[in-house]
Amino acid sequence: MKDSTFSHLKIVWTKPGETMKAVVENPFRPLPAFLIVYISVFYEVLNQAANSSIMETLLPSTSFALMFVLALFFVPFYYSLAPVLFRFTGKWFGGKASYEELQQQVVVMSLPRLVSILTWVPYLALFGNSMFKEQILVPNQGLSIVFYILVAIEFIISAWVLVIQLISLSVVQRFSLWRAFFNLATAFLVLCVIAVFIYVGVVIMI
């Protein structure tokens, strides 16, 4: 690959369209692509664990081992299913991307999470395992300010991830940002319908 992951990471924030075009011309190799998507999924697993307090009763080492495994389990589904959904629903709006191009789009929209996950270093260093408990222990006002700064950074990055996702999707599908928005929204709705059918099926079987 002509361009490195680091160079893509630098320009994706300000030029997501150009980044997507460059990646289509020189796709990520399988291993870097897998690692980028894995870090993105692991970040989401960390956040879900922190929000749900599921890990509260487990030892820290056990919690992290379980999260590593869960992320490893979800990566193939995310990396394989998301392009299928984007391609299927994108055709309703005139999308022209191939499955392989949409896989590369998944990698591009995962790039910002390489920065997002760094916020967990100070989280864990300052607040430890309480991040996975119902009540996060904040020893003093100074650390409270740090905590909210980190939350704000995460929020800003997450908002920009959506912008990057829409722009990269519009570029690879070769249609407008509005169509990219509807492509993304309908893919999410289809996923929700599939999840409901699976849930109902499991309930009926039980």
Rosetta constraint file for C-alpha pairs under 8 A:
AtomPair CA 1 CA 26 HARMONIC 5.60 0.50
AtomPair CA 1 CA 27 HARMONIC 6.69 0.50
AtomPair CA 1 CA 28 HARMONIC 6.55 0.50
AtomPair CA 1 CA 29 HARMONIC 7.13 0.50
AtomPair CA 2 CA 26 HARMONIC 6.50 0.50
AtomPair CA 3 CA 7 HARMONIC 6.42 0.50
AtomPair CA 3 CA 8 HARMONIC 7.03 0.50
AtomPair CA 3 CA 22 HARMONIC 7.99 0.50
AtomPair CA 3 CA 26 HARMONIC 7.51 0.50
AtomPair CA 4 CA 8 HARMONIC 6.46 0.50
AtomPair CA 5 CA 9 HARMONIC 6.08 0.50
AtomPair CA 5 CA 32 HARMONIC 7.82 0.50
AtomPair CA 6 CA 10 HARMONIC 6.28 0.50
AtomPair CA 7 CA 11 HARMONIC 6.56 0.50
AtomPair CA 8 CA 12 HARMONIC 5.80 0.50
AtomPair CA 8 CA 19 HARMONIC 6.18 0.50
AtomPair CA 9 CA 13 HARMONIC 7.39 0.50
AtomPair CA 9 CA 111 HARMONIC 6.11 0.50
AtomPair CA 9 CA 112 HARMONIC 7.03 0.50
AtomPair CA 11 CA 15 HARMONIC 5.49 0.50
AtomPair CA 11 CA 16 HARMONIC 7.01 0.50
AtomPair CA 11 CA 19 HARMONIC 6.80 0.50
AtomPair CA 12 CA 16 HARMONIC 4.38 0.50
AtomPair CA 12 CA 17 HARMONIC 7.86 0.50
AtomPair CA 12 CA 18 HARMONIC 7.88 0.50
AtomPair CA 12 CA 19 HARMONIC 5.69 0.50
AtomPair CA 12 CA 108 HARMONIC 7.83 0.50
AtomPair CA 12 CA 111 HARMONIC 7.80 0.50
AtomPair CA 12 CA 112 HARMONIC 7.90 0.50
AtomPair CA 12 CA 164 HARMONIC 7.46 0.50
AtomPair CA 13 CA 112 HARMONIC 7.77 0.50
AtomPair CA 13 CA 160 HARMONIC 7.81 0.50
AtomPair CA 13 CA 164 HARMONIC 7.40 0.50
AtomPair CA 15 CA 19 HARMONIC 6.23 0.50
AtomPair CA 16 CA 20 HARMONIC 6.11 0.50
AtomPair CA 16 CA 164 HARMONIC 5.68 0.50
AtomPair CA 16 CA 167 HARMONIC 6.45 0.50
AtomPair CA 16 CA 168 HARMONIC 6.03 0.50
AtomPair CA 17 CA 21 HARMONIC 6.33 0.50
AtomPair CA 17 CA 167 HARMONIC 5.93 0.50
AtomPair CA 17 CA 168 HARMONIC 5.46 0.50
AtomPair CA 17 CA 171 HARMONIC 6.14 0.50
AtomPair CA 18 CA 22 HARMONIC 6.13 0.50
AtomPair CA 19 CA 23 HARMONIC 6.16 0.50
AtomPair CA 19 CA 108 HARMONIC 7.68 0.50
AtomPair CA 20 CA 24 HARMONIC 6.17 0.50
AtomPair CA 20 CA 105 HARMONIC 6.83 0.50
AtomPair CA 20 CA 108 HARMONIC 6.73 0.50
AtomPair CA 20 CA 168 HARMONIC 5.58 0.50
AtomPair CA 20 CA 171 HARMONIC 6.94 0.50
AtomPair CA 20 CA 172 HARMONIC 7.05 0.50
AtomPair CA 21 CA 25 HARMONIC 6.35 0.50
AtomPair CA 21 CA 171 HARMONIC 7.26 0.50
AtomPair CA 21 CA 172 HARMONIC 7.47 0.50
AtomPair CA 22 CA 26 HARMONIC 6.03 0.50
AtomPair CA 22 CA 27 HARMONIC 7.86 0.50
AtomPair CA 23 CA 27 HARMONIC 4.72 0.50
AtomPair CA 23 CA 28 HARMONIC 6.71 0.50
AtomPair CA 23 CA 104 HARMONIC 6.90 0.50
AtomPair CA 23 CA 108 HARMONIC 7.92 0.50
AtomPair CA 24 CA 101 HARMONIC 6.27 0.50
AtomPair CA 24 CA 104 HARMONIC 7.00 0.50
AtomPair CA 24 CA 172 HARMONIC 7.86 0.50
AtomPair CA 27 CA 104 HARMONIC 6.63 0.50
AtomPair CA 28 CA 32 HARMONIC 6.44 0.50
AtomPair CA 28 CA 33 HARMONIC 5.62 0.50
AtomPair CA 28 CA 104 HARMONIC 7.00 0.50
AtomPair CA 29 CA 33 HARMONIC 6.04 0.50
AtomPair CA 30 CA 34 HARMONIC 6.00 0.50
AtomPair CA 31 CA 35 HARMONIC 6.21 0.50
AtomPair CA 32 CA 36 HARMONIC 6.14 0.50
AtomPair CA 33 CA 37 HARMONIC 6.23 0.50
AtomPair CA 33 CA 104 HARMONIC 7.86 0.50
AtomPair CA 33 CA 107 HARMONIC 6.01 0.50
AtomPair CA 34 CA 38 HARMONIC 5.87 0.50
AtomPair CA 34 CA 75 HARMONIC 7.85 0.50
AtomPair CA 35 CA 39 HARMONIC 6.13 0.50
AtomPair CA 36 CA 40 HARMONIC 6.34 0.50
AtomPair CA 36 CA 107 HARMONIC 6.52 0.50
AtomPair CA 36 CA 110 HARMONIC 6.41 0.50
AtomPair CA 36 CA 111 HARMONIC 6.44 0.50
AtomPair CA 36 CA 114 HARMONIC 7.21 0.50
AtomPair CA 37 CA 41 HARMONIC 6.16 0.50
AtomPair CA 37 CA 75 HARMONIC 6.77 0.50
AtomPair CA 37 CA 79 HARMONIC 7.27 0.50
AtomPair CA 37 CA 106 HARMONIC 7.61 0.50
AtomPair CA 37 CA 107 HARMONIC 5.95 0.50
AtomPair CA 37 CA 110 HARMONIC 5.83 0.50
AtomPair CA 37 CA 111 HARMONIC 7.94 0.50
AtomPair CA 38 CA 42 HARMONIC 5.95 0.50
AtomPair CA 38 CA 71 HARMONIC 6.61 0.50
AtomPair CA 38 CA 72 HARMONIC 6.81 0.50
AtomPair CA 38 CA 75 HARMONIC 5.87 0.50
AtomPair CA 39 CA 43 HARMONIC 6.07 0.50
AtomPair CA 39 CA 113 HARMONIC 6.99 0.50
AtomPair CA 39 CA 114 HARMONIC 6.66 0.50
AtomPair CA 39 CA 117 HARMONIC 7.63 0.50
AtomPair CA 40 CA 44 HARMONIC 6.53 0.50
AtomPair CA 40 CA 110 HARMONIC 5.56 0.50
AtomPair CA 40 CA 111 HARMONIC 7.63 0.50
AtomPair CA 40 CA 113 HARMONIC 5.15 0.50
AtomPair CA 40 CA 114 HARMONIC 6.93 0.50
AtomPair CA 40 CA 117 HARMONIC 7.85 0.50
AtomPair CA 41 CA 45 HARMONIC 6.23 0.50
AtomPair CA 41 CA 71 HARMONIC 5.70 0.50
AtomPair CA 41 CA 74 HARMONIC 7.30 0.50
AtomPair CA 41 CA 75 HARMONIC 6.55 0.50
AtomPair CA 42 CA 46 HARMONIC 6.15 0.50
AtomPair CA 42 CA 67 HARMONIC 7.15 0.50
AtomPair CA 42 CA 68 HARMONIC 6.81 0.50
AtomPair CA 42 CA 71 HARMONIC 5.01 0.50
AtomPair CA 43 CA 47 HARMONIC 6.36 0.50
AtomPair CA 43 CA 113 HARMONIC 7.12 0.50
AtomPair CA 43 CA 116 HARMONIC 7.60 0.50
AtomPair CA 43 CA 117 HARMONIC 5.69 0.50
AtomPair CA 44 CA 48 HARMONIC 6.16 0.50
AtomPair CA 45 CA 49 HARMONIC 6.05 0.50
AtomPair CA 45 CA 67 HARMONIC 6.45 0.50
AtomPair CA 45 CA 70 HARMONIC 7.52 0.50
AtomPair CA 45 CA 71 HARMONIC 6.52 0.50
AtomPair CA 46 CA 50 HARMONIC 6.15 0.50
AtomPair CA 46 CA 67 HARMONIC 7.06 0.50
AtomPair CA 47 CA 51 HARMONIC 6.11 0.50
AtomPair CA 48 CA 52 HARMONIC 5.98 0.50
AtomPair CA 49 CA 53 HARMONIC 5.87 0.50
AtomPair CA 49 CA 54 HARMONIC 5.97 0.50
AtomPair CA 49 CA 55 HARMONIC 6.37 0.50
AtomPair CA 49 CA 132 HARMONIC 6.25 0.50
AtomPair CA 50 CA 54 HARMONIC 7.85 0.50
AtomPair CA 50 CA 55 HARMONIC 7.89 0.50
AtomPair CA 50 CA 131 HARMONIC 5.70 0.50
AtomPair CA 50 CA 132 HARMONIC 4.36 0.50
AtomPair CA 50 CA 133 HARMONIC 6.91 0.50
AtomPair CA 51 CA 132 HARMONIC 7.34 0.50
AtomPair CA 51 CA 134 HARMONIC 7.93 0.50
AtomPair CA 52 CA 132 HARMONIC 7.83 0.50
AtomPair CA 52 CA 134 HARMONIC 7.79 0.50
AtomPair CA 53 CA 132 HARMONIC 5.28 0.50
AtomPair CA 53 CA 133 HARMONIC 5.06 0.50
AtomPair CA 53 CA 134 HARMONIC 5.62 0.50
AtomPair CA 54 CA 132 HARMONIC 7.50 0.50
AtomPair CA 55 CA 63 HARMONIC 5.81 0.50
AtomPair CA 55 CA 132 HARMONIC 5.97 0.50
AtomPair CA 55 CA 133 HARMONIC 7.37 0.50
AtomPair CA 56 CA 132 HARMONIC 5.68 0.50
AtomPair CA 56 CA 133 HARMONIC 5.04 0.50
AtomPair CA 56 CA 134 HARMONIC 7.66 0.50
AtomPair CA 58 CA 62 HARMONIC 6.21 0.50
AtomPair CA 58 CA 63 HARMONIC 5.88 0.50
AtomPair CA 59 CA 63 HARMONIC 6.06 0.50
AtomPair CA 60 CA 64 HARMONIC 6.27 0.50
AtomPair CA 60 CA 129 HARMONIC 6.49 0.50
AtomPair CA 61 CA 65 HARMONIC 6.16 0.50
AtomPair CA 62 CA 66 HARMONIC 6.09 0.50
AtomPair CA 63 CA 67 HARMONIC 6.23 0.50
AtomPair CA 64 CA 68 HARMONIC 6.08 0.50
AtomPair CA 65 CA 69 HARMONIC 6.31 0.50
AtomPair CA 66 CA 70 HARMONIC 6.10 0.50
AtomPair CA 67 CA 71 HARMONIC 6.08 0.50
AtomPair CA 68 CA 72 HARMONIC 6.22 0.50
AtomPair CA 69 CA 73 HARMONIC 6.14 0.50
AtomPair CA 70 CA 74 HARMONIC 6.25 0.50
AtomPair CA 71 CA 75 HARMONIC 6.13 0.50
AtomPair CA 72 CA 76 HARMONIC 7.72 0.50
AtomPair CA 73 CA 77 HARMONIC 7.75 0.50
AtomPair CA 74 CA 78 HARMONIC 6.16 0.50
AtomPair CA 75 CA 79 HARMONIC 5.84 0.50
AtomPair CA 76 CA 80 HARMONIC 5.79 0.50
AtomPair CA 76 CA 81 HARMONIC 7.96 0.50
AtomPair CA 77 CA 81 HARMONIC 5.35 0.50
AtomPair CA 77 CA 82 HARMONIC 7.74 0.50
AtomPair CA 78 CA 82 HARMONIC 5.54 0.50
AtomPair CA 79 CA 83 HARMONIC 7.10 0.50
AtomPair CA 79 CA 103 HARMONIC 6.51 0.50
AtomPair CA 79 CA 106 HARMONIC 6.90 0.50
AtomPair CA 80 CA 84 HARMONIC 6.81 0.50
AtomPair CA 80 CA 103 HARMONIC 7.34 0.50
AtomPair CA 81 CA 85 HARMONIC 6.28 0.50
AtomPair CA 82 CA 86 HARMONIC 6.10 0.50
AtomPair CA 82 CA 103 HARMONIC 7.82 0.50
AtomPair CA 82 CA 106 HARMONIC 7.46 0.50
AtomPair CA 83 CA 87 HARMONIC 5.91 0.50
AtomPair CA 83 CA 99 HARMONIC 5.87 0.50
AtomPair CA 83 CA 100 HARMONIC 7.90 0.50
AtomPair CA 83 CA 102 HARMONIC 5.00 0.50
AtomPair CA 83 CA 103 HARMONIC 5.54 0.50
AtomPair CA 83 CA 106 HARMONIC 7.34 0.50
AtomPair CA 84 CA 88 HARMONIC 5.97 0.50
AtomPair CA 84 CA 99 HARMONIC 6.73 0.50
AtomPair CA 85 CA 89 HARMONIC 6.02 0.50
AtomPair CA 85 CA 90 HARMONIC 7.94 0.50
AtomPair CA 85 CA 187 HARMONIC 5.37 0.50
AtomPair CA 85 CA 190 HARMONIC 7.69 0.50
AtomPair CA 85 CA 191 HARMONIC 7.80 0.50
AtomPair CA 86 CA 90 HARMONIC 5.43 0.50
AtomPair CA 86 CA 102 HARMONIC 7.32 0.50
AtomPair CA 86 CA 183 HARMONIC 6.52 0.50
AtomPair CA 86 CA 184 HARMONIC 6.93 0.50
AtomPair CA 86 CA 187 HARMONIC 5.94 0.50
AtomPair CA 87 CA 91 HARMONIC 6.22 0.50
AtomPair CA 87 CA 95 HARMONIC 7.21 0.50
AtomPair CA 87 CA 97 HARMONIC 6.85 0.50
AtomPair CA 87 CA 98 HARMONIC 7.21 0.50
AtomPair CA 87 CA 99 HARMONIC 6.69 0.50
AtomPair CA 87 CA 102 HARMONIC 7.39 0.50
AtomPair CA 88 CA 92 HARMONIC 7.56 0.50
AtomPair CA 89 CA 93 HARMONIC 7.45 0.50
AtomPair CA 89 CA 183 HARMONIC 5.85 0.50
AtomPair CA 89 CA 186 HARMONIC 6.36 0.50
AtomPair CA 89 CA 187 HARMONIC 5.90 0.50
AtomPair CA 90 CA 94 HARMONIC 6.42 0.50
AtomPair CA 90 CA 95 HARMONIC 4.74 0.50
AtomPair CA 90 CA 96 HARMONIC 7.78 0.50
AtomPair CA 90 CA 173 HARMONIC 7.35 0.50
AtomPair CA 90 CA 180 HARMONIC 7.84 0.50
AtomPair CA 90 CA 183 HARMONIC 5.14 0.50
AtomPair CA 91 CA 95 HARMONIC 4.74 0.50
AtomPair CA 91 CA 96 HARMONIC 7.03 0.50
AtomPair CA 93 CA 179 HARMONIC 6.23 0.50
AtomPair CA 93 CA 183 HARMONIC 7.18 0.50
AtomPair CA 94 CA 173 HARMONIC 7.96 0.50
AtomPair CA 94 CA 175 HARMONIC 7.22 0.50
AtomPair CA 95 CA 173 HARMONIC 4.61 0.50
AtomPair CA 95 CA 174 HARMONIC 6.32 0.50
AtomPair CA 95 CA 175 HARMONIC 6.53 0.50
AtomPair CA 96 CA 172 HARMONIC 7.70 0.50
AtomPair CA 96 CA 173 HARMONIC 5.04 0.50
AtomPair CA 96 CA 174 HARMONIC 6.34 0.50
AtomPair CA 97 CA 101 HARMONIC 5.97 0.50
AtomPair CA 97 CA 102 HARMONIC 6.45 0.50
AtomPair CA 97 CA 172 HARMONIC 5.67 0.50
AtomPair CA 97 CA 173 HARMONIC 4.66 0.50
AtomPair CA 97 CA 174 HARMONIC 7.33 0.50
AtomPair CA 98 CA 102 HARMONIC 6.32 0.50
AtomPair CA 99 CA 103 HARMONIC 6.28 0.50
AtomPair CA 100 CA 104 HARMONIC 6.49 0.50
AtomPair CA 101 CA 105 HARMONIC 6.33 0.50
AtomPair CA 101 CA 172 HARMONIC 6.78 0.50
AtomPair CA 102 CA 106 HARMONIC 6.30 0.50
AtomPair CA 102 CA 169 HARMONIC 7.89 0.50
AtomPair CA 102 CA 172 HARMONIC 7.09 0.50
AtomPair CA 103 CA 107 HARMONIC 6.61 0.50
AtomPair CA 104 CA 108 HARMONIC 6.29 0.50
AtomPair CA 105 CA 109 HARMONIC 6.20 0.50
AtomPair CA 105 CA 165 HARMONIC 7.96 0.50
AtomPair CA 105 CA 168 HARMONIC 6.43 0.50
AtomPair CA 105 CA 169 HARMONIC 6.69 0.50
AtomPair CA 105 CA 172 HARMONIC 7.26 0.50
AtomPair CA 106 CA 110 HARMONIC 6.21 0.50
AtomPair CA 107 CA 111 HARMONIC 6.44 0.50
AtomPair CA 108 CA 165 HARMONIC 7.97 0.50
AtomPair CA 108 CA 168 HARMONIC 7.51 0.50
AtomPair CA 109 CA 161 HARMONIC 6.59 0.50
AtomPair CA 109 CA 164 HARMONIC 6.22 0.50
AtomPair CA 109 CA 165 HARMONIC 5.24 0.50
AtomPair CA 109 CA 168 HARMONIC 7.41 0.50
AtomPair CA 110 CA 114 HARMONIC 7.57 0.50
AtomPair CA 111 CA 115 HARMONIC 7.89 0.50
AtomPair CA 112 CA 116 HARMONIC 6.45 0.50
AtomPair CA 112 CA 157 HARMONIC 7.29 0.50
AtomPair CA 112 CA 161 HARMONIC 6.59 0.50
AtomPair CA 113 CA 117 HARMONIC 5.87 0.50
AtomPair CA 114 CA 118 HARMONIC 7.12 0.50
AtomPair CA 115 CA 119 HARMONIC 7.55 0.50
AtomPair CA 116 CA 120 HARMONIC 7.89 0.50
AtomPair CA 116 CA 154 HARMONIC 6.26 0.50
AtomPair CA 116 CA 157 HARMONIC 6.84 0.50
AtomPair CA 117 CA 121 HARMONIC 7.74 0.50
AtomPair CA 118 CA 122 HARMONIC 7.86 0.50
AtomPair CA 119 CA 123 HARMONIC 6.45 0.50
AtomPair CA 119 CA 150 HARMONIC 6.45 0.50
AtomPair CA 119 CA 154 HARMONIC 7.43 0.50
AtomPair CA 120 CA 124 HARMONIC 5.94 0.50
AtomPair CA 121 CA 125 HARMONIC 6.05 0.50
AtomPair CA 122 CA 126 HARMONIC 5.74 0.50
AtomPair CA 122 CA 127 HARMONIC 7.94 0.50
AtomPair CA 123 CA 127 HARMONIC 5.62 0.50
AtomPair CA 123 CA 128 HARMONIC 6.89 0.50
AtomPair CA 123 CA 131 HARMONIC 7.33 0.50
AtomPair CA 123 CA 147 HARMONIC 7.44 0.50
AtomPair CA 123 CA 150 HARMONIC 8.00 0.50
AtomPair CA 124 CA 128 HARMONIC 4.28 0.50
AtomPair CA 124 CA 129 HARMONIC 6.84 0.50
AtomPair CA 124 CA 131 HARMONIC 7.21 0.50
AtomPair CA 126 CA 143 HARMONIC 7.69 0.50
AtomPair CA 127 CA 131 HARMONIC 6.33 0.50
AtomPair CA 127 CA 136 HARMONIC 7.24 0.50
AtomPair CA 127 CA 137 HARMONIC 6.40 0.50
AtomPair CA 127 CA 138 HARMONIC 6.74 0.50
AtomPair CA 129 CA 133 HARMONIC 7.22 0.50
AtomPair CA 130 CA 134 HARMONIC 7.86 0.50
AtomPair CA 130 CA 135 HARMONIC 6.94 0.50
AtomPair CA 130 CA 136 HARMONIC 4.94 0.50
AtomPair CA 130 CA 137 HARMONIC 5.91 0.50
AtomPair CA 131 CA 135 HARMONIC 7.97 0.50
AtomPair CA 131 CA 136 HARMONIC 5.58 0.50
AtomPair CA 131 CA 137 HARMONIC 7.96 0.50
AtomPair CA 132 CA 136 HARMONIC 7.67 0.50
AtomPair CA 138 CA 143 HARMONIC 6.30 0.50
AtomPair CA 138 CA 144 HARMONIC 5.95 0.50
AtomPair CA 139 CA 143 HARMONIC 6.81 0.50
AtomPair CA 139 CA 144 HARMONIC 7.81 0.50
AtomPair CA 140 CA 144 HARMONIC 6.31 0.50
AtomPair CA 141 CA 145 HARMONIC 6.32 0.50
AtomPair CA 142 CA 146 HARMONIC 6.51 0.50
AtomPair CA 143 CA 147 HARMONIC 6.04 0.50
AtomPair CA 144 CA 148 HARMONIC 6.39 0.50
AtomPair CA 145 CA 149 HARMONIC 6.20 0.50
AtomPair CA 146 CA 150 HARMONIC 6.25 0.50
AtomPair CA 147 CA 151 HARMONIC 6.30 0.50
AtomPair CA 148 CA 152 HARMONIC 6.08 0.50
AtomPair CA 149 CA 153 HARMONIC 6.21 0.50
AtomPair CA 150 CA 154 HARMONIC 6.22 0.50
AtomPair CA 151 CA 155 HARMONIC 6.19 0.50
AtomPair CA 152 CA 156 HARMONIC 6.20 0.50
AtomPair CA 153 CA 157 HARMONIC 6.21 0.50
AtomPair CA 154 CA 158 HARMONIC 6.05 0.50
AtomPair CA 155 CA 159 HARMONIC 6.17 0.50
AtomPair CA 156 CA 160 HARMONIC 6.26 0.50
AtomPair CA 157 CA 161 HARMONIC 6.04 0.50
AtomPair CA 158 CA 162 HARMONIC 6.62 0.50
AtomPair CA 159 CA 163 HARMONIC 6.79 0.50
AtomPair CA 160 CA 164 HARMONIC 6.18 0.50
AtomPair CA 161 CA 165 HARMONIC 5.99 0.50
AtomPair CA 162 CA 166 HARMONIC 6.21 0.50
AtomPair CA 163 CA 167 HARMONIC 6.21 0.50
AtomPair CA 164 CA 168 HARMONIC 5.91 0.50
AtomPair CA 165 CA 169 HARMONIC 5.94 0.50
AtomPair CA 166 CA 170 HARMONIC 6.08 0.50
AtomPair CA 166 CA 177 HARMONIC 6.33 0.50
AtomPair CA 166 CA 180 HARMONIC 5.65 0.50
AtomPair CA 166 CA 181 HARMONIC 6.24 0.50
AtomPair CA 166 CA 184 HARMONIC 7.72 0.50
AtomPair CA 167 CA 171 HARMONIC 6.24 0.50
AtomPair CA 167 CA 177 HARMONIC 6.43 0.50
AtomPair CA 167 CA 180 HARMONIC 7.57 0.50
AtomPair CA 168 CA 172 HARMONIC 6.18 0.50
AtomPair CA 169 CA 173 HARMONIC 5.85 0.50
AtomPair CA 169 CA 180 HARMONIC 5.87 0.50
AtomPair CA 170 CA 174 HARMONIC 5.62 0.50
AtomPair CA 170 CA 175 HARMONIC 5.16 0.50
AtomPair CA 170 CA 176 HARMONIC 5.63 0.50
AtomPair CA 170 CA 177 HARMONIC 5.52 0.50
AtomPair CA 170 CA 179 HARMONIC 7.31 0.50
AtomPair CA 170 CA 180 HARMONIC 5.07 0.50
AtomPair CA 171 CA 175 HARMONIC 6.75 0.50
AtomPair CA 173 CA 180 HARMONIC 7.84 0.50
AtomPair CA 175 CA 179 HARMONIC 6.38 0.50
AtomPair CA 175 CA 180 HARMONIC 7.03 0.50
AtomPair CA 176 CA 180 HARMONIC 6.28 0.50
AtomPair CA 177 CA 181 HARMONIC 6.15 0.50
AtomPair CA 178 CA 182 HARMONIC 6.41 0.50
AtomPair CA 179 CA 183 HARMONIC 5.92 0.50
AtomPair CA 180 CA 184 HARMONIC 6.11 0.50
AtomPair CA 181 CA 185 HARMONIC 6.10 0.50
AtomPair CA 182 CA 186 HARMONIC 5.87 0.50
AtomPair CA 183 CA 187 HARMONIC 6.10 0.50
AtomPair CA 184 CA 188 HARMONIC 6.30 0.50
AtomPair CA 185 CA 189 HARMONIC 6.29 0.50
AtomPair CA 186 CA 190 HARMONIC 6.08 0.50
AtomPair CA 187 CA 191 HARMONIC 6.20 0.50
AtomPair CA 188 CA 192 HARMONIC 6.23 0.50
AtomPair CA 189 CA 193 HARMONIC 6.25 0.50
AtomPair CA 190 CA 194 HARMONIC 6.23 0.50
AtomPair CA 191 CA 195 HARMONIC 6.14 0.50
AtomPair CA 192 CA 196 HARMONIC 6.18 0.50
AtomPair CA 193 CA 197 HARMONIC 6.27 0.50
AtomPair CA 194 CA 198 HARMONIC 6.20 0.50
AtomPair CA 195 CA 199 HARMONIC 6.08 0.50
AtomPair CA 196 CA 200 HARMONIC 6.07 0.50
AtomPair CA 197 CA 201 HARMONIC 6.00 0.50
AtomPair CA 198 CA 202 HARMONIC 6.16 0.50
AtomPair CA 199 CA 203 HARMONIC 6.19 0.50
AtomPair CA 200 CA 204 HARMONIC 6.12 0.50
AtomPair CA 201 CA 205 HARMONIC 6.21 0.50
AtomPair CA 202 CA 206 HARMONIC 6.21 0.50
